[in-house]
Amino acid sequence: MRITPLIIFAVLVGPIGMHRAPAQEPTSAATTQPVESAPDSSPVDDADNPLSLDAAAPSRRRGIIDIEEMTADLGFDMALQRRTVRTDRLGANRPRFSQTNKEYRFEETLGLETRGSIIDDNVLRYDAMIRGGLSQERYTETGSGLFFDKSESPDGEIFEYDLRMQAFPAGKVSATGYASKLDDRVPRPFLPSMQRNREKYGAGLFYNDPKLPMRLTFDHLYDELESGGSWYLDDKEEQGEDTLAYEATWQPTDDHYLNLEYEYERRSDRYSGTLERFDTTRNYFALTDTIQFGRDKRSRLDTYFRLEEETGDIARDILDFTPQLRLQHTDALFTTYKAQYLKEKYFELDTDTYRGDWGVTHQFKDLLTSTAGLYAFNQDSNENADFTEWGGLTNFSLSKPNRLGRFSSNLSYIHSNSRADQGKENGVVLDEAVTFRDPLPSYLVQRDVNRLSIIVRDPNGVRIYREGLDYRVFRNNGYTALQRIPTGLIIDRQTVLVSYTYRVFDNFEVTRDRIDLRVQQDFDMGLTPYYAMSWQDEKIDPQEFFYYNDRNINRQRIGFTYRQPRWSAGPEYEYNDDSIDPYHAVHANGDVIVLQNEKHQLSGRAAASYFRFTGEDYEEYIEERYTTLVDLGLTHRYIFGRNLEANSSALYRFQNDSLFGETHGVDLTTSIAYRIGLFTILVEAEYDMLDLPSSTDHSMALWLKVRREIPIIGKPRG
């Protein structure tokens, strides 16, 4: 175990914080809290009061360093996993195959946590943790297609600490500081383990003033993964980030405030498998001015200015100036006015955008809310097409109680007209949000996408998904769709970020009209029938752009939901006459609380859908098909007592597609948490099964976590 300043700190301050003084010493009479008494009563001397608990309890003499709590803990983590994959025989060249992988992981740790103060609670408080331990794994692999079985048993060490301090927490000027470090391994079956070294530290200075509060902070992060191998494709991965930030808010009056933000950031990244580094320096400045005026200060003027300048790799520059005015004319009527100038520069792409918005909202009692708006913008680009767009929208929302319950409806109409001129290069889309919903494909917004340019990442932008393994791509009427693959890393209902380039043609105009309507009646008896409609008419001029076909939509939905205190259910019929992907669908949903009391909670849910895709105007061999989707779920919670609790869940999915065959999926999980005194144990188990038309995948896992706290000073936390 290595020696660190935090270990020396814990060893040295221990005897000081543990010192106790007898109650009769003069220093024990001092206190940092004033004695509170009722206005009509005289002061009470606790020393003369035989019922006072404080007079009988021994007091503690404070030292320079005071330890309020110190707790050691022993931990043991264990994980057992087994996965078996089998494939069917797919011809003479692809015989039946089976492979089983097993993983055993053990981790033992010893930690120490403490918190307290230095000099005084109002001077400096600290919270510290240090932990070290050992980890070891064992991997085995057997299979019918392997030349020989594999086994491996790597091991390593774990070390981490975390220290947080706060100075003068109740003062006019306060400060914070923190430092943390983590040294451990990222084990990989039959590959060298990645040694992880992550350090974070920072400090903050705060000026606490009602008229002009300010903060100045600095944060440092360095995260390194290194395999130690000689092959450069499996070498070091680094991430570094230093950030200096300043923020101040000036509020001279109750109806006016000015907020200023500045941030300097320096980033450095190196990805494993490449020899390149990406270094970027960023300066960010933002100014927000808000003025409230008029009757009851309900009108306001907001002015926003943002300047962002980057240098280095993958740099982007932004200049944004946006004033917005809201005028409250009456209690029921207000209008908004907004203008924007936005300048962006990314690589060789330089754009200038001018936009204006106007809106009016009227509230008629609690019955009807009406809104209307107009907008227009123009975008000039040096390397791309120039875009001009204008449009308007109206929306009416009605909610009216009646003798049977409540009737509500919403009607909106949108008209837009856009034109592209002087197209030269491909357009670029960065981080478009796309949500996968089985069994429907998810379409990208732009047409004529360059397929090889598509990059799909998780919402954090860290993991990159791969085509053919996590998702498939196909085109339809000029649009590009993504569909997740069940065996990949993307799950149903997950949102991902998609970046891509697309082809832009010169001099074409798109006119679009869209109407959305929804009406429903909420009966007091629990029944809620509803009807929803979306209609879109699109015209592209001139029509010789055969890549850009009109996208017309006629989507109708009708159904009802019946709700009772312990269950609900409802069917729905959906008709989607979309020029891209038309289909008919029938849906049914239900949920029920089977059992609910102080100890038991048992609930279930079910959902079923049937889709009939007509296959009209499909490209790239997309045919008419039928899909049935069934989801069943059951969750159970049982509380044995104050210290023992069990949770279980069972999920089943069935999907039958006329083109891709049948898929069965099972997910079973259970966990037991037990705590008695200072002893905690957590057991979790999981079973997953995925049965595809030509293969099956079974996996089982067991996790065991044991913690034993050892109080040294004060009460253990938790």
N, C-alpha and C positions, 0 to 999 in steps of 0.2 A: 504494500500500500504506500503510495507516495505521500510526502509531507506537504501540506498546503497551509497558507496563512489562516484559513478557516479552522483547521484542526488546532493550530496553536492558539487561536482565539478561544475555542471551546474549552481547551485545557486550562488556560490561564484564568478565565473569568469564572470558572466553576466554583472555586472556594470562596470568591467574593460574594457571589449571589447566594450561597448556601449559609452565610453567617447569620445567626439569629442573636438578638439582644434581649435581655430580660425586660419585663414590662416596667420595672421601677426606675430604669435609667432615664435621665432627663431627656435624651434625644427621642425617646418614644412618644413624648407628648406632642411633638410637632406633627402637623398634618398639612397636606396640600389642598384639602377640601374644606370650605367654610361650614360651620354648623348651622343648619336650617331649623327655624322654630316658627310656631304660629304667631301671628301678629299680637294676639292678646295673651300670650304666655310669657313667662320669664325664662331666661336661659337655664338650661339644665346641665349640671355637672355630672357626666357619666361616671366619673370615679366615685361619686357619693351615691350613685343609684344602684341598689343591689340587683335590679332587674335588667341592667344593661349588659348585653353580651360583649360589647367592645371592651368594657372594663375588665372582664374576666379573661378575655382571650389574650394570649401573648402577642405583642406587636413585634415588628421586624425593623431593624435598623438598616437603612439604605446605605449601600456603598456607592462607589463611583459607577460600577456596573451592577445592575440589578437583574437577576434572572427570575422571571415570573414562572416560566414553565420550561422543563427540559425532559424530553422523552426519547428513549431509545426504542428501536423496533427491529425485530428479526423477521425476515420474510423469506418465503419459499414459493416459487412459481414453477408449475409443471404443465407441459402441453404434450399431448399425444394425438397424432393425426395419421389417418390412413386413407389413401385414395386409390381406387381401382378403375381403370378405363378399359373397356372392351369394344372392339369393332366387329361387325359382321363381315363375312366373306363377300367381296365385291368383284369376283372374277378370278381368273387364273393368276393374274399379276398382283392381286391384292388379297392375300389370304387373311383368315381370321387372326386377330391380334389381341393380346391382353397384356397389361402392364400394371403393377402394383407398387406404389411408393408409400413408405412409412417414415414418419418424422417423430423424434423424441427430443424434447427440449427441457432443460432444467436450469433454474436460476436461483441462487441463494444470495441474499443481501443482508447487510447490517447497516442501520441508519441511525442518525441522531437529529432531532429537531428541537429547537429552542427559540424562545422569544422573550423579550424584556425591554429594558430601557437603560440608557447611559446618562448619568447625572440626575435626570428627572424625566417623567413621562412627557412633559411639555418641551423637553430639550431634544432628545434623540431616542427613537424607538427602533428596534431591530427585530427581524424574523429570519432565522437561518436554518438551513437543512444541509446535511451531508450524508452521502450514502455510497457504499462500496460493496462489491461482491464478485461472484464468479458465475460464468455461464458455460454450458456445454450442450452439445447437440449430437444426435446420431441419425444418419440418413441411410436408408436401404432402398434398393430398387431391383425388382425382379420382373421378368416378362418373357413372353414366348418369342418375341422377335429380337431379343438381346443376345449378343455373343456370350456375355458372362454377367453375373449378378454384380451389383455395386454396393459398397458400404463405405461410410465415412463417419468420423467422430471428431469434429473440430471443437475447440474450447477457447475461452478468452476471459477477460476481466471487464468489470463495470465500475465506473467511478463518476459521481456527479455531486455538485453542490449548488446551492442557491442562497444568496444573501440579499435581503432587502432592508433598507433603512429609510427613516423619515425624520427630518430635523425640523423642529419648531412647528409641529402640525397645526397649532392654533394661533400662530403668530402672523404678523403682517407680511412677513417674508418667510416662506417655507421651502424646503428642499427635499428631494428624494434621490435615492441611488440604489442600484441593483447590480449584481454580478452573478452569473451562472455559467456552469461548464458541464459538459457531458462527454465522457469518453466511453464508448462501448463498440459493439460489433453489429453489423448487419449480416447475419448468416445466410449463405446461399448453398442449396444442395449441389454438391459435386463441383463447386466453383470456389475459388478463394473468398474467404469472408471479407466484407468491406469494413475497414476500420473507420469509425465515425468519430470526428472531433468537432464539437459544436460549442462555441462560446458566445455569450451575450453579456453586454454590460452597458450601462447608461446612467444618466443623471438628469435631474430636472430642477429648475429654480422657478418659484412661483411668487408673484406679487399679488396678494389678496386685498383688493380694494374695490368697493362698490362702483366707483366711477371709472377706474382704469385698471382692470385686472390684466395681468400679463403672465406669460409662461415662456420659458426657454428650456428646451430639452435636447439631449444628445443620445442617440442609440447606435450601438455597434453590434453587428451580427457577422459571424464567420462560421460557415458550415462546410466541412470537408469529409468526403468519402474517398478512401484509397484502398485498392485491393492489394497493392504490393507486387502485382504480377508484372512481368516484363512485356506483355503484349499491350500495345498502346490502345487497342480497342477496348480494353478492360482496365483502364488506368484511373487516374485521379479525377474526381468531380469536386468542384469548388463553387461556393456561393458566398459572396461578401457584400455587405451593405452598411454604409455609414450615413446617418441622417441627422442633420441639425435643423431644428424647427423653432420658430418664434411666432407667437400669437398675442395680440393685444386687442382689447375691446374698449373703446372710449364711449361712454354714455353721459354726455353733458346734461341731458334732460331726460325725463321719463319717456318722451316720445321721439327720441333721436339717439341712434347709436351707430358707431362706425367700427367695423371689424377688419383687422389686418392680419394676414397670414403670410409667412415666408418659410420656405423649406429648401434646404440644400441636401441633395442626395447623391451618393456615389455608389454605383453598383458594379460588381465584377462577377462574371459567371464563366465557368468552364465545365462543359458537359463531358461525361465519360464517353469514350469512343471517338473523340475529336481532338485535334491539336490546336484548335482555335479558342481564343478567349473573347468574351463580349464585355467591353467596358463602356459604361455610360455615366455621364455626369448630368445631373438635372437641377435646374433652378426653377422654383415655383413661387409665384407671387399672386395673391388674391386680395381684393379689396371689396367689401360689401358695405354699402351705406343704406340705412333704413330710416325713413321719416314717416311718422304717423301724424295724421291731421284730420280735421273735420269733426263732425259730431261724434262724440264718444270715441274719438281716435280710431274710427273704423275704416278710414281711407289711408292709403299708404303708398309711398314711392320707394321702390327698391332699385338700387343701382349696383350692378355686379361687374367687376373687372378682373380678368384672370390673364396672367402671362406665364407661359411655361416654355422654357428653353432647355434643350438637351444637346449635348455633344457626345461624340463617340459612336459606338455601334448601335444600330437599330434606334436612332435618335428621331424624335418627333418634336416639332415646335408648334405651340398653340397661342393665339391671341384671341380673347373673347371679351366683348363689351356688350352687356345686356341691361338696359333699363326697363323697368316694368312699373306701371301705374295702375292702382285699383281705386276706383271712385265709388263710394257707397252713397247712392242717391237717396234712397229711402230704406226703410227696414226690409223691404221685399225686393229691392232692385239694386244691382251693382254692375259696373262695367270694368273691363280690364283692357289695357293697352300695353303691347310689348314689342320691342325692337331688338335686333341682334345683329352684330357684325362678328363673324368668326373666320379667322385665318388659320389654316393648318398647313404644315409642311412635313412631308414624310418621304424620305429619300429624295427622288426627283419629282415627286408629286406635290404640287403647290395649288391650294384651292382657297378661294375667297367666297364666303357665303353671306348674303344679306337676307334678313327675314323680318317680317312684320306680322303681328297677330292682333286681332280685336275680338272681344267677346262680351256678351251680355247675359246675365242670369237673373231670372225673376222667380220669386217664390210666392205662390198663391195659397195663403193660409198654410195648412199642413197637407194640402191635397195634391197640388201640381207644382212641379219644378220644371221650368223651361229655360233652355240655354240655346244660344246661337253664336256662331263665330265665323270669322273670315281669316284667311292666312295667305301669304305669298312669300316665295323666296327665290333667289337667283344664286346659282353656284357657278363660278368661273374657275377653270382649271387650265394649267399650262400643258399638262400631259394627258388629259382625259377629256371627255365630252363636257360641254357646258350644259347645265340643267336649269330649266325654269319651270316652276310649279306654282299654281294657285288653287285655292279651293275654299269650301265652306261646309259647315256642319250645323245641324240642329238636333236637339234631343229633348224629348218630353218624357217625364217620369211621373206616373200617377199612382197614388196609394189612397184607397178610400175604404173605410170600414162599412160593413153592412150587417143586416140582421143574421146572416149566416157565417160571417167571419170577416175577411178582408180581401178586397180585390186590388191587384196591382198590375201595372203594365209599364213597358218602356219601349219607346219608338225613337229611332235615330235615322237620320239621312245624311250622307256624306257625298259631296261632289268634288272631284279633283281633276285637274288638267295639267299634264307635264309634257315637256318637250326637251329633246336632246339635240344639240347642234355641235358640229366640229369635233366629232369623235376621232381620236388619234391612236390612243393606246388602250390597253385593258383597264377596266375598272377594278378597284381593290375593295374587298370587304374584310374587316378585322373583327373577330370575336362576335359573330352573329349567334345569338342564343337559339338553340334548337332542342326541342323536347321530344323524346321517343315515346310513342304510345302504341303498344301492340294491338292489333297486327298492322296498323296503318303506317305507311311511309311518311317521313317528315321532309317537306319540301323546303329548299332554300329560296330566299326572297328573290334574288336576281335570276334572270334568264341567261341561257347560253353560257353556263359556268364551264371554265376550263377544268376538266376532271382531275388532271394530274396536279393541279395547284391546291386541292382540298387538304386542309389540315384540321383534324378534330382533336380537341383537348378537353380535359375535365374542367369544371367551373373554377378551380384554383389555378388553372393554367400550367400545372406541373406534369400531369400524365398525358402522353400523346397516344391516342387510339389508332389502330392500324386497320386499313381496309382489307377485307377478306378474312380477318380474324375477329374483329370487334363489330364491324358494320360492312354492309354492301352498298354500292352506289349504282343507280340506274337513272336513265333519262326518260322523260315523258312530256311530249308536246313542248319541247324547248326548256322545260324545267328540269332541275336535278333533285333527286330524292335520295335520302339516306334511310336505311333500315337496319336495325340492330340484329346481330347474330346471337342466338340464345347461349352459345358456348363462350362468347366473348366477355369482356369486362364491363360492358355497358348494360345496365339493368333497365327494366321497364319503368317508365315515368321519369327517367333521369334526363336532366338538362345538360347539354354540352355546349362548348364554344367552337364555332366553325369559321375558319378564315379561308378565303379563296379569291381568285380573280375571275373576271367575266368579260365577254366580248361586248363592245359598245358600237352601235351603228350610228351613222350620221342622220340628222334631220328626220326624226320620226316623232309623232305626237300620240300620247295615250290619254284618253278621256274615260273616266271611271265614275259610275254612280252605284251607290250601295245603300240598301235599306235593311235595318235589323229591327225585329219586333219580337217581344215576348209578353205574353199575358198569362196570368194565373189567378186562381181563386183559392185562398186558404180557408177551408171550412173549419169551424170550431170542433167538429167531430174528428179531425185529423186527416181528412182527405184534401190533397192539393193537386188538382188537374192543371196542366199547363200546355201551352203551345208556343213554339219558337220558330222564327223564320229568318233566313238571311238570303238576300237577293242582290246580285252584283251583275252589272252590265258594263262591259269594257269594249272600247273601240280603239284600234290602232290604225293610224293613217301616216303614210300610205301603206296599202296592203301588200306591197311586194316584199316586205320583210317577213318571209315565210317562217323564219325562226321565231318570230314574235307573234304567236297566235293569240287571238282574243281569249281571255280567261273569264268566262261567265259562270256564275254560281247560282244555284237554286237549291238551298238546303232547308228542309222542313223537318221539325221534330215535334212529336206529340206524345204525351204520356201523363202519368200521375204518380204521386207518392202518397202512401197511407202510413201515418205515424201514430204510434201508441207509446205509452210511457216506457215499455220494455222492448219494443220491436218496431221496425218499419220495413216497407217493401214497396216496389213500384216497377212497372214496365215502361219501355219507351220504344217508339218506332222512329227511325231516322232515314230520311231520303235525301241523298246528296247528289244532285245532278251537276257535277263539277266537270268542266271541260278537260281537266287534267286527270282526275282519278274518281270517276263516278261509282257510287255504290248504294245499296240498300242495306239497312242493318236493323236488328231487333235486339234490345238490351233489357236485362232484368237485374235488379239489385235488391238486396235485403240484408238486414242485420238484426240481431236478437241478443238480449241479455238473458241468458238461461238461468243464472243463479247470481244473486248479489246479497251478501250480508256482511257482518263484521269480519268474517274469516275467508269466505269464498267470493271470488269474482270470476264468472265464466261467461264468455260472450263469443258469438260467432258471426261471420259475415259470408256472403256469397254474391257472386256477380257472374253473369253469363251474357255473351254476345254472339250474334250470328251475322257475318258480313257476306254480302254477295257483290263482288266487284264485276262490273259488266265488261271490263276490258276494252272499251271503245277507244279507238285512236291511240292505242299503246304503241310505243317504239321498243326496240330491242327485246323482242320475244316475251313481252308481258301479256299473258293470256287472261281470259275470263277465269275467275277462280272463286272458291267458297272457303270461308274460314269460320271455325267455331272456337270460341275462347271461353273457358270456365275457370274461375278462381274461387277457391274455398279456403276459409281461414277460421281458426279456433284459438282463443287465448284463455289462459287460466292463471289465476293468482290465488295462492293459499297462504294465509298468515297463521302459522302454528302458535305463535306467541310474540311477545315483545322482541325477542332476539332471534327468531327463526322465520324465514319467509322463502317461498318457492314460487317460481314463475315458469310457465310453459307456453309454447305456441306451436301450432301446426298449420302449414300452408301447403296447398296443392293446386297445381295449374295443369290444365289440359288444353292443348291446342291442336286442332285438326285443320290442315290447309290442303286444299286439293292439289296444289303444286309441290309443296314441300313435305307433306306427310304429317304423321302424328308426333306430338311431343308431350311427354309427361314430366312434371317436375314436382319434387317433394322437398320440403324444408321443415325439419323438426328441431326445436331448440328447447332446452330446459336449464334452469339455474336454481341453485339453493344457496342462500346467504345465511350464515349463522354467526352470531356474535354473543359472547358471554364474557362480561367483564372487559378485560383488555385483550381478549383473544378473538380473532376474526378469521373465518374460513369462507371461501367462495368457490363453488363447484359449478362449472358450466359444461354442457354437452350439446353437440350439434350433429345432425345427420342430414346430408344433402344427396338427392338423386336426380339425375337428368337423363331421361330416356329419349334419345333421338331416333329417327328412322333407321340409321345405320350404325349407331353406337350407343353405349351407356356409360355413365360416369357416376360412381358411388364414392362418397367421402364421409368419413366419421372423424370427429375431433373431441377431445376432452381437455379441459383446462382446470387446474387446481391452483388456487392462491391462498396462502396462509400468512397471517400477520400476527405477531405477538408484541404488544407495546409494553415497555418497561418504564414506568414513571420514575424520574429521578428527583425532580423538583416540581412542586405545584401539581395541578390537575392535568391529566392528559387531555388533549383536544379531541373533540368529537363527541 
